[in-house]
């Protein structure tokens, strides 16, 4: 699943007419980089949620045929449902097995094959509810999000930043109804029960959340 329902206020006025996932990095919409890598990793079905200007996302990406994948869309009400709420709404499309979740507004040269392998491993693991790919904290998030132990357990506090690339098990959302729900509190609750593991990626990663970071990302992708 690619999370693509954000409004992108920090990119206004551009995002007044262009949905954030379609902002271009070196002439290609950001979300297309994700779809290409998912297809390369062997993923054949992709769910994309949207709220703001969702019709433009559907028009631009279509059914996914050009990448060899099948794209399903999960339309949300105005304002969106936040990260967990959007996933919960899409659970009927996602099925009962662990699935990849990629934030639509990040860019990385990380290949998604390890996430696919992790999803396969989690199918038979009755304990783990989430796998998070972490990165060294960037300047705009120096305090970090989470920590990582030698056991691969993710802790609630530490110097790593969540990359927005993960594998989640549907049981993380067990019994929850669709609503405006954030993902981070659910992950922290699961961490308290030692049900979240992770790894650190040391390659290139960018939270493309501002014009300044977009410019820096383009300097890496097409210098």
VOPAGU-2260 file (C-alpha; in pm, 1 decimal, decimal comma):
REM VOPAGU-2260
SITE   aa  ch    i         X         Y         Z
SITE  UNK   A    0       0,0       0,0       0,0
SITE  UNK   A    1     121,4     347,9     -88,4
SITE  UNK   A    2      -6,6     622,3     142,5
SITE  UNK   A    3    -100,5     912,9     -81,5
SITE  UNK   A    4    -383,8    1097,5      90,8
SITE  UNK   A    5    -186,9    1389,7     235,3
SITE  UNK   A    6    -277,8    1747,0     146,9
SITE  UNK   A    7      81,0    1870,5     113,4
SITE  UNK   A    8      28,5    2211,2     272,4
SITE  UNK   A    9     400,5    2291,4     276,3
SITE  UNK   A   10     402,3    2263,6    -103,4
SITE  UNK   A   11     126,7    2517,4    -157,4
SITE  UNK   A   12      40,7    2679,6    -391,3
SITE  UNK   A   13     170,2    2391,8    -608,8
SITE  UNK   A   14     -46,5    2137,6    -428,4
SITE  UNK   A   15    -356,0    2350,6    -473,4
SITE  UNK   A   16    -377,1    2193,2    -819,7
SITE  UNK   A   17    -129,7    1901,7    -808,1
SITE  UNK   A   18    -169,9    1620,1    -553,4
SITE  UNK   A   19     148,6    1576,8    -353,2
SITE  UNK   A   20     229,2    1223,4    -482,5
SITE  UNK   A   21     238,2    1361,7    -836,9
SITE  UNK   A   22     501,1    1625,3    -759,4
SITE  UNK   A   23     785,5    1549,5    -996,7
SITE  UNK   A   24    1139,8    1454,2    -905,1
SITE  UNK   A   25    1358,6    1492,4   -1212,1
SITE  UNK   A   26    1058,1    1488,5   -1443,5
SITE  UNK   A   27     884,9    1185,0   -1291,7
SITE  UNK   A   28     604,4    1186,9   -1031,7
SITE  UNK   A   29     737,9    1081,5    -694,1
SITE  UNK   A   30     487,0     799,3    -656,9
SITE  UNK   A   31     601,9     638,1    -982,2
SITE  UNK   A   32     942,0     564,6    -831,4
SITE  UNK   A   33     763,8     358,5    -566,7
SITE  UNK   A   34     549,8     169,5    -816,4
SITE  UNK   A   35     852,0      86,4   -1031,5
SITE  UNK   A   36    1045,7     -52,4    -734,3
SITE  UNK   A   37     747,3    -247,6    -605,0
SITE  UNK   A   38     702,4    -409,2    -945,4
SITE  UNK   A   39    1073,9    -491,4    -961,4
SITE  UNK   A   40    1051,3    -652,4    -617,7
SITE  UNK   A   41     775,8    -885,8    -739,2
SITE  UNK   A   42     471,9    -704,2    -602,3
SITE  UNK   A   43     178,4    -742,9    -841,2
SITE  UNK   A   44     -99,9    -557,5    -659,9
SITE  UNK   A   45     -79,0    -205,1    -518,6
SITE  UNK   A   46    -339,8     -19,6    -313,1
SITE  UNK   A   47    -320,3     360,9    -317,6
SITE  UNK   A   48    -531,5     570,9     -83,3
SITE  UNK   A   49    -616,3     926,5    -170,2
SITE  UNK   A   50    -824,6    1220,8     -52,2
SITE  UNK   A   51    -708,2    1554,8    -194,3
SITE  UNK   A   52    -734,6    1563,5    -577,1
SITE  UNK   A   53    -757,9    1186,2    -582,4
SITE  UNK   A   54    -914,5    1185,3    -926,5
SITE  UNK   A   55    -591,5    1328,6   -1065,5
SITE  UNK   A   56    -391,2    1046,3    -908,0
SITE  UNK   A   57    -620,1     788,1   -1065,9
SITE  UNK   A   58    -604,7     962,3   -1403,2
SITE  UNK   A   59    -224,3     976,9   -1395,1
SITE  UNK   A   60    -158,4     619,8   -1281,9
SITE  UNK   A   61    -453,7     430,4   -1425,1
SITE  UNK   A   62    -481,9      61,3   -1349,2
SITE  UNK   A   63    -106,6       3,7   -1323,3
SITE  UNK   A   64     -79,9    -191,0   -1646,1
SITE  UNK   A   65     222,3       3,6   -1770,7
SITE  UNK   A   66     424,2    -120,6   -1471,6
SITE  UNK   A   67     289,4    -473,6   -1480,0
SITE  UNK   A   68      91,5    -431,8   -1156,9
SITE  UNK   A   69    -275,3    -398,0   -1071,6
SITE  UNK   A   70    -359,2     -75,5    -887,7
SITE  UNK   A   71    -658,3     -48,6    -657,4
SITE  UNK   A   72    -767,7     284,0    -512,9
SITE  UNK   A   73    -908,5     355,7    -168,6
SITE  UNK   A   74   -1084,0     691,2    -175,4
SITE  UNK   A   75   -1114,6     874,3     154,8
SITE  UNK   A   76   -1341,1    1159,6     263,9
SITE  UNK   A   77   -1220,4    1520,4     249,5
SITE  UNK   A   78    -929,3    1567,0     485,9
SITE  UNK   A   79    -837,2    1199,5     476,8
SITE  UNK   A   80    -837,5     941,9     754,5
SITE  UNK   A   81    -475,2     978,4     873,1
SITE  UNK   A   82    -223,5     696,8     835,5
SITE  UNK   A   83    -381,8     417,5    1036,4
SITE  UNK   A   84    -736,3     516,4     943,8
SITE  UNK   A   85    -651,3     494,8     575,2
SITE  UNK   A   86    -495,2     152,2     619,4
SITE  UNK   A   87    -792,0      23,4     819,4
SITE  UNK   A   88   -1030,6     134,1     544,7
SITE  UNK   A   89    -817,7     -47,6     286,9
SITE  UNK   A   90    -788,0    -374,4     483,6
SITE  UNK   A   91   -1055,6    -549,9     273,3
SITE  UNK   A   92    -831,6    -485,3     -28,8
SITE  UNK   A   93    -511,2    -577,7     153,4
SITE  UNK   A   94    -618,5    -919,0     273,5
SITE  UNK   A   95    -510,3   -1119,1     578,0
SITE  UNK   A   96    -135,9   -1149,8     512,7
SITE  UNK   A   97     135,9    -897,7     608,6
SITE  UNK   A   98     171,9    -617,2     354,7
SITE  UNK   A   99     417,1    -343,0     260,5
SITE  UNK   A  100     329,3      17,6     343,7
SITE  UNK   A  101     522,1     298,6     173,7
SITE  UNK   A  102     475,6     668,6     243,3
SITE  UNK   A  103     404,6     842,0     -84,7
SITE  UNK   A  104     614,8    1145,6       4,4
SITE  UNK   A  105     954,3     985,0      63,0
SITE  UNK   A  106    1232,7     906,2    -181,6
SITE  UNK   A  107    1505,6     650,4    -129,8
SITE  UNK   A  108    1744,2     432,8    -326,2
SITE  UNK   A  109    1644,9     144,6     -98,7
SITE  UNK   A  110    1525,4    -158,4    -296,5
SITE  UNK   A  111    1199,1    -309,9    -175,7
SITE  UNK   A  112    1302,0    -677,1    -209,7
SITE  UNK   A  113    1399,2    -705,4     161,7
SITE  UNK   A  114    1054,7    -576,9     258,7
SITE  UNK   A  115     891,3    -843,5      44,2
SITE  UNK   A  116    1103,9   -1111,0     211,5
SITE  UNK   A  117    1014,1    -970,8     552,1
SITE  UNK   A  118     644,2    -987,4     464,2
SITE  UNK   A  119     682,8   -1352,8     371,9
SITE  UNK   A  120     866,4   -1423,9     697,7
SITE  UNK   A  121     599,5   -1250,1     905,8
SITE  UNK   A  122     330,4   -1475,3     763,9
SITE  UNK   A  123     442,3   -1755,7     993,3
SITE  UNK   A  124     552,1   -1536,7    1285,7
SITE  UNK   A  125     267,5   -1519,7    1534,8
SITE  UNK   A  126     441,5   -1258,5    1750,4
SITE  UNK   A  127     554,5    -972,2    1524,2
SITE  UNK   A  128     299,0    -711,4    1414,4
SITE  UNK   A  129     526,4    -462,2    1238,1
SITE  UNK   A  130     865,8    -428,8    1073,1
SITE  UNK   A  131    1000,3     -75,0    1035,9
SITE  UNK   A  132    1285,3      41,1     816,5
SITE  UNK   A  133    1468,6     309,7    1010,7
SITE  UNK   A  134    1722,4     566,1     891,4
SITE  UNK   A  135    1976,5     785,8    1071,1
SITE  UNK   A  136    1788,5    1095,7    1179,8
SITE  UNK   A  137    1814,0    1389,9     937,1
SITE  UNK   A  138    1864,8    1751,6    1038,6
SITE  UNK   A  139    1493,1    1828,5    1044,0
SITE  UNK   A  140    1426,7    1545,7    1293,1
SITE  UNK   A  141    1742,6    1535,4    1504,5
SITE  UNK   A  142    1562,5    1398,5    1810,4
SITE  UNK   A  143    1465,6    1085,8    1616,5
SITE  UNK   A  144    1155,1     869,4    1640,9
SITE  UNK   A  145    1257,1     526,5    1766,2
SITE  UNK   A  146    1545,8     320,3    1895,1
SITE  UNK   A  147    1674,1     -20,9    1785,6
SITE  UNK   A  148    1814,2    -296,8    2005,8
SITE  UNK   A  149    2060,3    -567,7    1900,2
SITE  UNK   A  150    1766,7    -808,8    1905,0
SITE  UNK   A  151    1612,3    -600,9    1622,7
SITE  UNK   A  152    1336,1    -490,9    1858,5
SITE  UNK   A  153    1227,8    -132,3    1796,5
SITE  UNK   A  154    1190,2      84,2    2106,7
SITE  UNK   A  155     978,5     393,2    2165,4
SITE  UNK   A  156    1267,5     634,9    2199,6
SITE  UNK   A  157    1596,6     666,5    2016,9
SITE  UNK   A  158    1800,3     841,2    1755,1
SITE  UNK   A  159    1657,4     679,3    1442,7
SITE  UNK   A  160    1387,8     816,9    1215,9
SITE  UNK   A  161    1109,4     602,7    1072,2
SITE  UNK   A  162    1163,1     598,1     696,7
SITE  UNK   A  163     799,1     555,6     601,0
SITE  UNK   A  164     881,1     209,3     462,0
SITE  UNK   A  165     741,5     -82,8     658,0
SITE  UNK   A  166     569,5    -419,1     667,2
SITE  UNK   A  167     255,0    -438,0     877,2
SITE  UNK   A  168      41,4    -730,6     985,3
SITE  UNK   A  169    -337,9    -685,7     974,0
SITE  UNK   A  170    -356,3    -795,1    1338,5
SITE  UNK   A  171    -197,2    -460,8    1434,2
SITE  UNK   A  172    -540,6    -313,6    1355,8
SITE  UNK   A  173    -750,0    -595,0    1499,1
SITE  UNK   A  174   -1096,9    -487,5    1608,6
SITE  UNK   A  175   -1052,3    -126,7    1498,1
SITE  UNK   A  176   -1318,3      64,9    1308,0
SITE  UNK   A  177   -1247,3     311,5    1027,8
SITE  UNK   A  178   -1184,3     659,5    1161,9
SITE  UNK   A  179    -931,0     941,5    1185,8
SITE  UNK   A  180    -650,3     740,4    1345,7
SITE  UNK   A  181    -273,9     792,1    1344,6
SITE  UNK   A  182     -34,1     502,1    1302,1
SITE  UNK   A  183     241,9     609,5    1543,3
SITE  UNK   A  184      42,4     549,2    1866,1
SITE  UNK   A  185     -49,0     198,5    1748,1
SITE  UNK   A  186     315,8     123,0    1673,0
SITE  UNK   A  187     426,4     252,9    2012,3
SITE  UNK   A  188     167,0      36,3    2184,1
SITE  UNK   A  189     294,3    -266,8    1991,5
SITE  UNK   A  190     652,9    -174,5    2085,3
SITE  UNK   A  191     556,4    -191,6    2452,1
SITE  UNK   A  192     455,0    -551,6    2385,6
SITE  UNK   A  193     781,1    -617,1    2195,1
SITE  UNK   A  194     591,4    -684,1    1874,7
SITE  UNK   A  195     783,9    -446,4    1647,8
SITE  UNK   A  196    1119,0    -520,5    1483,8
SITE  UNK   A  197    1328,5    -322,5    1239,6
SITE  UNK   A  198    1652,0    -260,1    1054,9
SITE  UNK   A  199    1853,6      48,9     965,1
SITE  UNK   A  200    1909,0     167,2     608,1
SITE  UNK   A  201    2220,0     381,1     563,1
SITE  UNK   A  202    2171,2     472,4     196,7
SITE  UNK   A  203    2001,4     776,7      47,5
SITE  UNK   A  204    1665,9     870,6     196,0
SITE  UNK   A  205    1467,2    1192,5     185,2
SITE  UNK   A  206    1139,5    1304,6     331,5
SITE  UNK   A  207    1030,8    1514,9      35,4
SITE  UNK   A  208     816,6    1742,0     246,4
SITE  UNK   A  209     933,1    2089,5     146,1
SITE  UNK   A  210    1055,2    2267,4    -164,6
SITE  UNK   A  211    1403,6    2274,0     -12,0
SITE  UNK   A  212    1410,6    1896,4      36,0
SITE  UNK   A  213    1266,7    1845,8    -311,4
SITE  UNK   A  214    1556,1    2046,9    -455,8
SITE  UNK   A  215    1807,4    1844,3    -252,3
SITE  UNK   A  216    1649,5    1517,7    -367,3
SITE  UNK   A  217    1669,0    1622,1    -731,2
SITE  UNK   A  218    2037,3    1708,1    -680,5
SITE  UNK   A  219    2090,8    1344,1    -580,0
SITE  UNK   A  220    1865,9    1179,9    -839,6
SITE  UNK   A  221    1966,7    1388,1   -1141,9
SITE  UNK   A  222    2271,5    1600,4   -1048,5
